[in-house]
């Protein structure tokens, strides 16, 4: 099961992930990110406190988000990253791209 909770204000949004993000869930995330982008959001905080699992398709969406935020002179920050998810980012050499607070 996967669920998103979004809090947006002005040009920033926090997206709280609940459950496991896999290929079947990425359309939901892409749709929400597209809506935020259309509303002028350029600063994104991904809250991974309740994220249990992340596959390569989820990482692809995060990278896409990083790129469009950068194009808009914005940023992407990840908070509450678990050891398990952090190991995926370490193996994939992605920790340097994102601002991460554990």
Secondary structure per residue as TSV (DSSP state, phi and psi in degrees):
chain	resnum	aa	ss	phi	psi
A	1	X	-	360.0	141.9
A	2	X	E	-136.2	139.6
A	3	X	E	-145.1	148.3
A	4	X	E	-119.2	142.3
A	5	X	E	-124.8	127.4
A	6	X	E	-119.9	133.2
A	7	X	E	-124.2	118.1
A	8	X	E	-121.9	146.5
A	9	X	E	-154.8	133.5
A	10	X	T	50.7	-111.0
A	11	X	T	-110.8	18.0
A	12	X	E	-133.4	157.7
A	13	X	E	-148.8	145.0
A	14	X	E	-112.1	128.3
A	15	X	E	-114.3	115.8
A	16	X	E	-95.6	121.2
A	17	X	E	-93.8	134.9
A	18	X	E	-128.1	124.1
A	19	X	E	98.0	-145.5
A	20	X	E	-115.4	128.0
A	21	X	E	-97.6	111.2
A	22	X	-	-129.9	-178.1
A	23	X	T	-56.0	-34.7
A	24	X	T	-72.0	-17.9
A	25	X	T	-98.6	-13.6
A	26	X	H	-63.0	-31.7
A	27	X	H	-59.8	-37.0
A	28	X	H	-63.2	-45.9
A	29	X	H	-65.2	-44.5
A	30	X	H	-59.8	-41.8
A	31	X	H	-62.5	-45.0
A	32	X	H	-65.3	-42.5
A	33	X	H	-64.8	-37.6
A	34	X	H	-62.9	-42.3
A	35	X	H	-61.6	-44.0
A	36	X	H	-64.2	-42.9
A	37	X	H	-59.9	-44.8
A	38	X	H	-63.8	-23.6
A	39	X	T	-93.4	11.7
A	40	X	T	85.8	12.3
A	41	X	-	-72.0	133.8
A	42	X	-	-132.3	-8.2
A	43	X	E	-115.2	120.3
A	44	X	E	-120.0	134.5
A	45	X	E	-117.1	120.6
A	46	X	E	-96.3	117.9
A	47	X	E	-97.8	110.3
A	48	X	E	-96.9	15.2
A	49	X	E	-53.0	-39.2
A	50	X	E	-112.3	19.9
A	51	X	E	-84.5	122.2
A	52	X	E	-93.5	-29.8
A	53	X	E	-156.1	148.7
A	54	X	E	-144.7	124.1
A	55	X	-	-102.0	-177.1
A	56	X	H	-64.1	-30.4
A	57	X	H	-68.9	-36.6
A	58	X	H	-65.0	-41.6
A	59	X	H	-61.3	-38.7
A	60	X	H	-60.0	-41.3
A	61	X	H	-66.2	-40.4
A	62	X	H	-62.8	-40.7
A	63	X	H	-65.3	-41.1
A	64	X	H	-60.3	-42.7
A	65	X	H	-63.9	-42.6
A	66	X	H	-56.6	-45.6
A	67	X	H	-64.9	-44.4
A	68	X	H	-72.3	-30.9
A	69	X	H	-66.1	-41.8
A	70	X	H	-63.4	-41.9
A	71	X	H	-60.4	-30.2
A	72	X	T	-94.6	11.7
A	73	X	T	59.6	37.3
A	74	X	-	-108.7	-157.0
A	75	X	E	-156.8	164.1
A	76	X	E	-127.4	127.9
A	77	X	E	-122.9	143.3
A	78	X	E	-116.5	128.6
A	79	X	E	-120.4	156.5
A	80	X	S	59.1	43.9
A	81	X	-	-79.7	127.1
A	82	X	-	-73.3	164.4
A	83	X	H	-60.3	-39.1
A	84	X	H	-65.1	-46.2
A	85	X	H	-69.6	-37.7
A	86	X	H	-61.0	-37.3
A	87	X	H	-64.4	-35.1
A	88	X	H	-64.3	-43.3
A	89	X	H	-66.4	-36.9
A	90	X	H	-66.0	-48.7
A	91	X	H	-60.4	-35.9
A	92	X	T	-86.4	2.0
A	93	X	T	56.5	42.3
A	94	X	-	-107.3	-9.4
A	95	X	T	-61.0	-32.2
A	96	X	T	-73.2	-22.0
A	97	X	T	-74.4	-39.3
A	98	X	S	-103.7	146.8
A	99	X	E	-78.3	120.8
A	100	X	E	-121.9	129.5
A	101	X	E	-122.5	119.2
A	102	X	-	-92.0	360.0
